[in-house]
């Protein structure tokens, strides 16, 4: 079962349960026991780009796996790469749970030279090997919809895969190939 702290962070719903297009449950940093950032730089304007990544680690379909991966990534980013915090703004697990990384309105460290006007969202898993779940893609749609409604994303934002901006396989072939359909679905809302 899910820890009561995690369920409380989801408003009483289990991970992946539909929250409707105008709402998304985000598991806060305090719920996943994030370390405090060394520094936070606020964005000056709503983001104009969303950059999709994958963690290239194990697939997370249960909260325990996700919490372990979140702690691993934050440790790696802060200790090994000397980032001020976890690099991504949000992370999405296979069960559709959205985890707060740096959050809205904070400059990330996820795509060198492209962080000041973007939001970095990482899918937890290796999508060179596996396909993203419907729950995780739906969670991304809801997160982006809410980002626009709350003024964190420009209305005409662009979705990119990390490989569109750097010489990398990220976000993995299977996730990258899902982005055009996702873009079409977002345009229809």
Secondary structure, 3 states (H helix, E strand, C coil): CCCHHHHHHCCCCCCCCCCCCCCCCEECCCCCCCCCCCCCCECCCCEEEEEEEECCCCCCCCHHHHHHHHHHHHHHHHHHCCCCCCCCCEEECCCCCEEECCCCCECCCCCCCCCCCEEEEEECCCCCCCCCCHHHHHHHHHHHHHHHHCCCEEEEEEEEEHHHCCCCCCCCHHHHHHHHHHHHHHHCC
